[in-house]
Amino acid sequence: MRSSLEGSRRKSKVEQITEMRDDLCRHYIDSLLELSKDYITHIINVTVTGNWGFRTIVAQIGYGEENWLQVRIDLIQEIQQNRDLYDELYMVAGYIDYLLRSLNYSNSLAPQEF
């Protein structure tokens, strides 16, 4: 008798990392929403042309949506300067390299893996 796992395709490294990232994100968002819902005072709708997260950050801190790329650059520098800390924080082999590659992606629409 053949096990159901024998016939299934093994997940690629990218698929494994993406799945771990998605799980971490869901857990983080659930925890964050529960802890912070009393502190949310307003919501900003940003331009729907991509890079929404970065646009949201710069809009919230008052730099204007058009400066979203600076947040990305600052985040890359932060991770590179504190690499050991982030490697320890995420504890997933290769995740920081994946994160830096996705932050360095410069086309307007990133592929699904990012």
N, CA, C and O atoms as a GROMACS GRO file, in nm:
protein
  456
    1MET      N    1   0.084  -0.118   0.000
    1MET     CA    2   0.000   0.000   0.000
    1MET      C    3   0.088   0.124   0.000
    1MET      O    4   0.185   0.133   0.075
    2ARG      N    5   0.055   0.217  -0.083
    2ARG     CA    6   0.133   0.338  -0.099
    2ARG      C    7   0.081   0.450  -0.010
    2ARG      O    8  -0.039   0.477  -0.007
    3SER      N    9   0.169   0.514   0.060
    3SER     CA   10   0.128   0.624   0.148
    3SER      C   11   0.090   0.745   0.064
    3SER      O   12   0.140   0.762  -0.048
    4SER      N   13   0.001   0.828   0.116
    4SER     CA   14  -0.044   0.946   0.041
    4SER      C   15   0.069   1.046   0.025
    4SER      O   16   0.065   1.128  -0.068
    5LEU      N   17   0.168   1.044   0.113
    5LEU     CA   18   0.280   1.137   0.103
    5LEU      C   19   0.376   1.099  -0.008
    5LEU      O   20   0.441   1.187  -0.066
    6GLU      N   21   0.386   0.971  -0.040
    6GLU     CA   22   0.479   0.927  -0.143
    6GLU      C   23   0.444   0.986  -0.279
    6GLU      O   24   0.533   1.018  -0.358
    7GLY      N   25   0.316   1.001  -0.307
    7GLY     CA   26   0.273   1.051  -0.436
    7GLY      C   27   0.270   1.202  -0.444
    7GLY      O   28   0.256   1.258  -0.553
    8SER      N   29   0.284   1.270  -0.333
    8SER     CA   30   0.275   1.416  -0.336
    8SER      C   31   0.409   1.478  -0.370
    8SER      O   32   0.515   1.422  -0.341
    9ARG      N   33   0.403   1.593  -0.432
    9ARG     CA   34   0.522   1.668  -0.472
    9ARG      C   35   0.582   1.735  -0.348
    9ARG      O   36   0.510   1.787  -0.263
   10ARG      N   37   0.714   1.734  -0.340
   10ARG     CA   38   0.782   1.804  -0.230
   10ARG      C   39   0.779   1.953  -0.257
   10ARG      O   40   0.793   1.996  -0.371
   11LYS      N   41   0.761   2.030  -0.154
   11LYS     CA   42   0.755   2.176  -0.167
   11LYS      C   43   0.896   2.230  -0.190
   11LYS      O   44   0.993   2.182  -0.132
   12SER      N   45   0.904   2.330  -0.276
   12SER     CA   46   1.032   2.396  -0.301
   12SER      C   47   1.068   2.480  -0.179
   12SER      O   48   0.985   2.505  -0.092
   13LYS      N   49   1.193   2.522  -0.175
   13LYS     CA   50   1.240   2.607  -0.065
   13LYS      C   51   1.159   2.736  -0.059
   13LYS      O   52   1.122   2.783   0.049
   14VAL      N   53   1.131   2.794  -0.175
   14VAL     CA   54   1.054   2.919  -0.180
   14VAL      C   55   0.913   2.894  -0.127
   14VAL      O   56   0.861   2.976  -0.051
   15GLU      N   57   0.852   2.783  -0.165
   15GLU     CA   58   0.717   2.751  -0.116
   15GLU      C   59   0.718   2.732   0.035
   15GLU      O   60   0.626   2.776   0.104
   16GLN      N   61   0.821   2.665   0.087
   16GLN     CA   62   0.831   2.644   0.231
   16GLN      C   63   0.846   2.777   0.305
   16GLN      O   64   0.780   2.801   0.406
   17ILE      N   65   0.935   2.864   0.253
   17ILE     CA   66   0.957   2.994   0.317
   17ILE      C   67   0.831   3.078   0.309
   17ILE      O   68   0.793   3.144   0.406
   18THR      N   69   0.765   3.077   0.193
   18THR     CA   70   0.641   3.154   0.176
   18THR      C   71   0.534   3.107   0.274
   18THR      O   72   0.464   3.188   0.333
   19GLU      N   73   0.522   2.976   0.290
   19GLU     CA   74   0.424   2.921   0.383
   19GLU      C   75   0.455   2.962   0.527
   19GLU      O   76   0.366   2.999   0.603
   20MET      N   77   0.584   2.956   0.564
   20MET     CA   78   0.624   2.998   0.699
   20MET      C   79   0.597   3.146   0.720
   20MET      O   80   0.550   3.188   0.826
   21ARG      N   81   0.629   3.227   0.617
   21ARG     CA   82   0.605   3.371   0.626
   21ARG      C   83   0.457   3.400   0.644
   21ARG      O   84   0.418   3.483   0.726
   22ASP      N   85   0.374   3.332   0.566
   22ASP     CA   86   0.230   3.353   0.575
   22ASP      C   87   0.177   3.316   0.713
   22ASP      O   88   0.093   3.386   0.769
   23ASP      N   89   0.227   3.205   0.768
   23ASP     CA   90   0.185   3.164   0.902
   23ASP      C   91   0.228   3.266   1.006
   23ASP      O   92   0.151   3.302   1.095
   24LEU      N   93   0.354   3.314   0.994
   24LEU     CA   94   0.403   3.415   1.088
   24LEU      C   95   0.321   3.543   1.076
   24LEU      O   96   0.287   3.605   1.178
   25CYS      N   97   0.288   3.583   0.954
   25CYS     CA   98   0.210   3.704   0.932
   25CYS      C   99   0.071   3.692   0.994
   25CYS      O  100   0.024   3.784   1.062
   26ARG      N  101   0.005   3.580   0.971
   26ARG     CA  102  -0.129   3.561   1.029
   26ARG      C  103  -0.124   3.568   1.182
   26ARG      O  104  -0.208   3.632   1.244
   27HIS      N  105  -0.025   3.500   1.241
   27HIS     CA  106  -0.012   3.502   1.387
   27HIS      C  107   0.017   3.643   1.436
   27HIS      O  108  -0.042   3.688   1.534
   28TYR      N  109   0.108   3.713   1.368
   28TYR     CA  110   0.144   3.849   1.407
   28TYR      C  111   0.024   3.942   1.397
   28TYR      O  112  -0.002   4.019   1.490
   29ILE      N  113  -0.048   3.936   1.287
   29ILE     CA  114  -0.164   4.024   1.268
   29ILE      C  115  -0.271   3.997   1.373
   29ILE      O  116  -0.327   4.090   1.430
   30ASP      N  117  -0.299   3.870   1.398
   30ASP     CA  118  -0.399   3.836   1.500
   30ASP      C  119  -0.358   3.892   1.636
   30ASP      O  120  -0.440   3.951   1.707
   31SER      N  121  -0.231   3.874   1.672
   31SER     CA  122  -0.182   3.923   1.801
   31SER      C  123  -0.182   4.075   1.805
   31SER      O  124  -0.223   4.135   1.904
   32LEU      N  125  -0.136   4.136   1.697
   32LEU     CA  126  -0.128   4.282   1.691
   32LEU      C  127  -0.266   4.346   1.701
   32LEU      O  128  -0.285   4.443   1.774
   33LEU      N  129  -0.361   4.291   1.628
   33LEU     CA  130  -0.495   4.349   1.631
   33LEU      C  131  -0.554   4.342   1.771
   33LEU      O  132  -0.616   4.438   1.817
   34GLU      N  133  -0.536   4.231   1.837
   34GLU     CA  134  -0.592   4.216   1.971
   34GLU      C  135  -0.527   4.313   2.069
   34GLU      O  136  -0.594   4.372   2.154
   35LEU      N  137  -0.395   4.331   2.056
   35LEU     CA  138  -0.323   4.418   2.149
   35LEU      C  139  -0.340   4.566   2.118
   35LEU      O  140  -0.334   4.649   2.209
   36SER      N  141  -0.361   4.601   1.991
   36SER     CA  142  -0.356   4.742   1.955
   36SER      C  143  -0.490   4.804   1.918
   36SER      O  144  -0.496   4.925   1.894
   37LYS      N  145  -0.596   4.728   1.914
   37LYS     CA  146  -0.722   4.783   1.864
   37LYS      C  147  -0.770   4.905   1.944
   37LYS      O  148  -0.837   4.992   1.888
   38ASP      N  149  -0.738   4.912   2.071
   38ASP     CA  150  -0.778   5.027   2.152
   38ASP      C  151  -0.697   5.153   2.118
   38ASP      O  152  -0.736   5.263   2.157
   39TYR      N  153  -0.586   5.136   2.048
   39TYR     CA  154  -0.497   5.249   2.019
   39TYR      C  155  -0.509   5.301   1.876
   39TYR      O  156  -0.447   5.402   1.843
   40ILE      N  157  -0.586   5.236   1.792
   40ILE     CA  158  -0.603   5.280   1.654
   40ILE      C  159  -0.697   5.401   1.654
   40ILE      O  160  -0.812   5.392   1.696
   41THR      N  161  -0.644   5.514   1.608
   41THR     CA  162  -0.723   5.637   1.611
   41THR      C  163  -0.777   5.677   1.474
   41THR      O  164  -0.880   5.745   1.467
   42HIS      N  165  -0.710   5.637   1.367
   42HIS     CA  166  -0.759   5.668   1.232
   42HIS      C  167  -0.696   5.575   1.130
   42HIS      O  168  -0.598   5.505   1.158
   43ILE      N  169  -0.754   5.576   1.012
   43ILE     CA  170  -0.707   5.491   0.902
   43ILE      C  171  -0.682   5.581   0.782
   43ILE      O  172  -0.758   5.673   0.755
   44ILE      N  173  -0.574   5.553   0.710
   44ILE     CA  174  -0.540   5.629   0.590
   44ILE      C  175  -0.553   5.537   0.469
   44ILE      O  176  -0.499   5.426   0.468
   45ASN      N  177  -0.624   5.583   0.366
   45ASN     CA  178  -0.632   5.510   0.240
   45ASN      C  179  -0.523   5.564   0.149
   45ASN      O  180  -0.520   5.682   0.117
   46VAL      N  181  -0.434   5.476   0.108
   46VAL     CA  182  -0.322   5.518   0.023
   46VAL      C  183  -0.349   5.483  -0.122
   46VAL      O  184  -0.440   5.406  -0.153
   47THR      N  185  -0.269   5.540  -0.211
   47THR     CA  186  -0.281   5.517  -0.355
   47THR      C  187  -0.272   5.368  -0.387
   47THR      O  188  -0.191   5.296  -0.329
   48VAL      N  189  -0.354   5.324  -0.479
   48VAL     CA  190  -0.363   5.182  -0.512
   48VAL      C  191  -0.274   5.150  -0.632
   48VAL      O  192  -0.321   5.094  -0.732
   49THR      N  193  -0.148   5.185  -0.623
   49THR     CA  194  -0.055   5.158  -0.733
   49THR      C  195   0.059   5.067  -0.691
   49THR      O  196   0.163   5.064  -0.758
   50GLY      N  197   0.043   4.994  -0.585
   50GLY     CA  198   0.149   4.906  -0.536
   50GLY      C  199   0.224   4.970  -0.420
   50GLY      O  200   0.208   5.088  -0.392
   51ASN      N  201   0.306   4.889  -0.354
   51ASN     CA  202   0.386   4.934  -0.240
   51ASN      C  203   0.301   4.995  -0.130
   51ASN      O  204   0.341   5.093  -0.066
   52TRP      N  205   0.184   4.939  -0.108
   52TRP     CA  206   0.088   4.994  -0.012
   52TRP      C  207   0.144   5.003   0.129
   52TRP      O  208   0.126   5.104   0.197
   53GLY      N  209   0.211   4.898   0.172
   53GLY     CA  210   0.265   4.899   0.308
   53GLY      C  211   0.364   5.013   0.330
   53GLY      O  212   0.360   5.082   0.432
   54PHE      N  213   0.452   5.032   0.232
   54PHE     CA  214   0.550   5.140   0.244
   54PHE      C  215   0.482   5.276   0.233
   54PHE      O  216   0.520   5.370   0.304
   55ARG      N  217   0.384   5.288   0.146
   55ARG     CA  218   0.310   5.413   0.133
   55ARG      C  219   0.234   5.445   0.262
   55ARG      O  220   0.227   5.561   0.304
   56THR      N  221   0.180   5.344   0.325
   56THR     CA  222   0.108   5.363   0.451
   56THR      C  223   0.201   5.416   0.559
   56THR      O  224   0.166   5.508   0.634
   57ILE      N  225   0.320   5.357   0.567
   57ILE     CA  226   0.416   5.400   0.670
   57ILE      C  227   0.452   5.547   0.650
   57ILE      O  228   0.446   5.625   0.746
   58VAL      N  229   0.491   5.587   0.528
   58VAL     CA  230   0.531   5.726   0.508
   58VAL      C  231   0.414   5.822   0.526
   58VAL      O  232   0.433   5.935   0.572
   59ALA      N  233   0.294   5.778   0.491
   59ALA     CA  234   0.176   5.864   0.512
   59ALA      C  235   0.152   5.883   0.662
   59ALA      O  236   0.119   5.993   0.706
   60GLN      N  237   0.168   5.777   0.739
   60GLN     CA  238   0.145   5.785   0.884
   60GLN      C  239   0.247   5.874   0.954
   60GLN      O  240   0.214   5.943   1.050
   61ILE      N  241   0.370   5.874   0.905
   61ILE     CA  242   0.472   5.956   0.972
   61ILE      C  243   0.486   6.094   0.909
   61ILE      O  244   0.570   6.173   0.949
   62GLY      N  245   0.401   6.122   0.809
   62GLY     CA  246   0.394   6.257   0.755
   62GLY      C  247   0.493   6.291   0.645
   62GLY      O  248   0.512   6.409   0.616
   63TYR      N  249   0.556   6.192   0.581
   63TYR     CA  250   0.653   6.220   0.475
   63TYR      C  251   0.589   6.226   0.337
   63TYR      O  252   0.656   6.264   0.241
   64GLY      N  253   0.464   6.190   0.324
   64GLY     CA  254   0.398   6.189   0.193
   64GLY      C  255   0.420   6.057   0.121
   64GLY      O  256   0.531   6.002   0.121
   65GLU      N  257   0.315   6.007   0.060
   65GLU     CA  258   0.319   5.875  -0.005
   65GLU      C  259   0.429   5.860  -0.108
   65GLU      O  260   0.483   5.751  -0.126
   66GLU      N  261   0.463   5.969  -0.175
   66GLU     CA  262   0.562   5.960  -0.282
   66GLU      C  263   0.702   5.923  -0.231
   66GLU      O  264   0.789   5.889  -0.310
   67ASN      N  265   0.724   5.929  -0.102
   67ASN     CA  266   0.854   5.896  -0.043
   67ASN      C  267   0.862   5.752   0.009
   67ASN      O  268   0.944   5.721   0.095
   68TRP      N  269   0.776   5.664  -0.043
   68TRP     CA  270   0.770   5.526   0.005
   68TRP      C  271   0.901   5.451  -0.014
   68TRP      O  272   0.934   5.364   0.067
   69LEU      N  273   0.977   5.484  -0.118
   69LEU     CA  274   1.101   5.411  -0.145
   69LEU      C  275   1.203   5.432  -0.033
   69LEU      O  276   1.283   5.342  -0.005
   70GLN      N  277   1.201   5.548   0.032
   70GLN     CA  278   1.295   5.574   0.141
   70GLN      C  279   1.273   5.476   0.257
   70GLN      O  280   1.370   5.433   0.320
   71VAL      N  281   1.148   5.442   0.284
   71VAL     CA  282   1.120   5.345   0.390
   71VAL      C  283   1.182   5.211   0.355
   71VAL      O  284   1.240   5.144   0.441
   72ARG      N  285   1.170   5.172   0.230
   72ARG     CA  286   1.228   5.046   0.185
   72ARG      C  287   1.380   5.047   0.200
   72ARG      O  288   1.439   4.950   0.249
   73ILE      N  289   1.442   5.156   0.159
   73ILE     CA  290   1.588   5.169   0.170
   73ILE      C  291   1.630   5.165   0.317
   73ILE      O  292   1.727   5.097   0.352
   74ASP      N  293   1.558   5.237   0.402
   74ASP     CA  294   1.591   5.238   0.545
   74ASP      C  295   1.576   5.099   0.607
   74ASP      O  296   1.656   5.060   0.691
   75LEU      N  297   1.474   5.027   0.565
   75LEU     CA  298   1.451   4.892   0.617
   75LEU      C  299   1.563   4.797   0.575
   75LEU      O  300   1.608   4.716   0.655
   76ILE      N  301   1.607   4.806   0.451
   76ILE     CA  302   1.719   4.724   0.403
   76ILE      C  303   1.843   4.753   0.486
   76ILE      O  304   1.912   4.661   0.530
   77GLN      N  305   1.873   4.881   0.507
   77GLN     CA  306   1.990   4.919   0.586
   77GLN      C  307   1.981   4.869   0.728
   77GLN      O  308   2.079   4.821   0.784
   78GLU      N  309   1.862   4.879   0.788
   78GLU     CA  310   1.841   4.831   0.925
   78GLU      C  311   1.869   4.682   0.935
   78GLU      O  312   1.938   4.638   1.027
   79ILE      N  313   1.816   4.606   0.843
   79ILE     CA  314   1.836   4.460   0.846
   79ILE      C  315   1.982   4.425   0.823
   79ILE      O  316   2.036   4.338   0.891
   80GLN      N  317   2.046   4.492   0.727
   80GLN     CA  318   2.187   4.463   0.700
   80GLN      C  319   2.276   4.498   0.818
   80GLN      O  320   2.370   4.425   0.848
   81GLN      N  321   2.249   4.610   0.883
   81GLN     CA  322   2.332   4.653   0.996
   81GLN      C  323   2.311   4.569   1.121
   81GLN      O  324   2.399   4.562   1.207
   82ASN      N  325   2.196   4.505   1.132
   82ASN     CA  326   2.164   4.425   1.251
   82ASN      C  327   2.130   4.282   1.212
   82ASN      O  328   2.040   4.220   1.270
   83ARG      N  329   2.202   4.229   1.115
   83ARG     CA  330   2.176   4.097   1.058
   83ARG      C  331   2.168   3.988   1.165
   83ARG      O  332   2.076   3.906   1.162
   84ASP      N  333   2.261   3.985   1.257
   84ASP     CA  334   2.262   3.880   1.360
   84ASP      C  335   2.135   3.882   1.443
   84ASP      O  336   2.080   3.776   1.475
   85LEU      N  337   2.089   4.000   1.478
   85LEU     CA  338   1.967   4.013   1.557
   85LEU      C  339   1.847   3.958   1.481
   85LEU      O  340   1.766   3.885   1.538
   86TYR      N  341   1.835   3.992   1.352
   86TYR     CA  342   1.721   3.945   1.273
   86TYR      C  343   1.729   3.796   1.244
   86TYR      O  344   1.626   3.728   1.239
   87ASP      N  345   1.851   3.743   1.224
   87ASP     CA  346   1.866   3.598   1.207
   87ASP      C  347   1.815   3.525   1.331
   87ASP      O  348   1.748   3.423   1.321
   88GLU      N  349   1.848   3.578   1.447
   88GLU     CA  350   1.803   3.517   1.573
   88GLU      C  351   1.653   3.534   1.592
   88GLU      O  352   1.586   3.443   1.641
   89LEU      N  353   1.601   3.648   1.555
   89LEU     CA  354   1.459   3.676   1.571
   89LEU      C  355   1.372   3.584   1.486
   89LEU      O  356   1.274   3.529   1.535
   90TYR      N  357   1.408   3.566   1.359
   90TYR     CA  358   1.324   3.487   1.270
   90TYR      C  359   1.354   3.337   1.275
   90TYR      O  360   1.264   3.257   1.249
   91MET      N  361   1.474   3.299   1.307
   91MET     CA  362   1.512   3.158   1.327
   91MET      C  363   1.471   3.065   1.213
   91MET      O  364   1.450   2.946   1.237
   92VAL      N  365   1.460   3.114   1.092
   92VAL     CA  366   1.429   3.031   0.976
   92VAL      C  367   1.546   3.047   0.881
   92VAL      O  368   1.573   3.157   0.831
   93ALA      N  369   1.616   2.938   0.855
   93ALA     CA  370   1.734   2.943   0.768
   93ALA      C  371   1.698   3.004   0.634
   93ALA      O  372   1.604   2.959   0.568
   94GLY      N  373   1.772   3.105   0.593
   94GLY     CA  374   1.752   3.166   0.463
   94GLY      C  375   1.646   3.274   0.458
   94GLY      O  376   1.631   3.340   0.355
   95TYR      N  377   1.571   3.294   0.566
   95TYR     CA  378   1.462   3.390   0.561
   95TYR      C  379   1.510   3.535   0.544
   95TYR      O  380   1.449   3.611   0.470
   96ILE      N  381   1.617   3.573   0.610
   96ILE     CA  382   1.667   3.710   0.601
   96ILE      C  383   1.716   3.738   0.459
   96ILE      O  384   1.694   3.847   0.407
   97ASP      N  385   1.782   3.641   0.397
   97ASP     CA  386   1.825   3.660   0.257
   97ASP      C  387   1.703   3.676   0.167
   97ASP      O  388   1.702   3.762   0.078
   98TYR      N  389   1.601   3.596   0.189
   98TYR     CA  390   1.477   3.606   0.113
   98TYR      C  391   1.414   3.744   0.133
   98TYR      O  392   1.369   3.808   0.038
   99LEU      N  393   1.410   3.789   0.258
   99LEU     CA  394   1.352   3.919   0.290
   99LEU      C  395   1.427   4.032   0.221
   99LEU      O  396   1.366   4.123   0.164
  100LEU      N  397   1.559   4.027   0.226
  100LEU     CA  398   1.640   4.131   0.160
  100LEU      C  399   1.621   4.128   0.009
  100LEU      O  400   1.614   4.234  -0.054
  101ARG      N  401   1.613   4.009  -0.050
  101ARG     CA  402   1.588   4.001  -0.196
  101ARG      C  403   1.453   4.062  -0.231
  101ARG      O  404   1.440   4.134  -0.331
  102SER      N  405   1.352   4.034  -0.150
  102SER     CA  406   1.220   4.089  -0.179
  102SER      C  407   1.218   4.241  -0.161
  102SER      O  408   1.150   4.311  -0.237
  103LEU      N  409   1.290   4.293  -0.063
  103LEU     CA  410   1.296   4.438  -0.044
  103LEU      C  411   1.376   4.506  -0.155
  103LEU      O  412   1.349   4.622  -0.189
  104ASN      N  413   1.474   4.436  -0.210
  104ASN     CA  414   1.556   4.492  -0.317
  104ASN      C  415   1.491   4.480  -0.454
  104ASN      O  416   1.543   4.536  -0.551
  105TYR      N  417   1.380   4.411  -0.464
  105TYR     CA  418   1.313   4.394  -0.593
  105TYR      C  419   1.266   4.530  -0.642
  105TYR      O  420   1.192   4.599  -0.572
  106SER      N  421   1.309   4.570  -0.761
  106SER     CA  422   1.285   4.708  -0.803
  106SER      C  423   1.177   4.728  -0.909
  106SER      O  424   1.143   4.842  -0.940
  107ASN      N  425   1.123   4.622  -0.966
  107ASN     CA  426   1.016   4.640  -1.064
  107ASN      C  427   0.888   4.681  -0.994
  107ASN      O  428   0.874   4.659  -0.874
  108SER      N  429   0.796   4.741  -1.068
  108SER     CA  430   0.674   4.792  -1.005
  108SER      C  431   0.587   4.681  -0.948
  108SER      O  432   0.528   4.698  -0.841
  109LEU      N  433   0.578   4.568  -1.016
  109LEU     CA  434   0.500   4.456  -0.964
  109LEU      C  435   0.593   4.338  -0.937
  109LEU      O  436   0.651   4.281  -1.030
  110ALA      N  437   0.606   4.303  -0.812
  110ALA     CA  438   0.692   4.192  -0.774
  110ALA      C  439   0.625   4.059  -0.808
  110ALA      O  440   0.503   4.050  -0.812
  111PRO      N  441   0.707   3.956  -0.833
  111PRO     CA  442   0.647   3.825  -0.858
  111PRO      C  443   0.576   3.772  -0.733
  111PRO      O  444   0.600   3.822  -0.623
  112GLN      N  445   0.491   3.673  -0.750
  112GLN     CA  446   0.411   3.618  -0.641
  112GLN      C  447   0.497   3.577  -0.522
  112GLN      O  448   0.453   3.592  -0.407
  113GLU      N  449   0.618   3.526  -0.546
  113GLU     CA  450   0.701   3.480  -0.433
  113GLU      C  451   0.738   3.592  -0.338
  113GLU      O  452   0.773   3.565  -0.223
  114PHE      N  453   0.732   3.719  -0.381
  114PHE     CA  454   0.762   3.832  -0.295
  114PHE      C  455   0.634   3.895  -0.247
  114PHE      O  456   0.637   3.993  -0.173
   0.00000   0.00000   0.00000
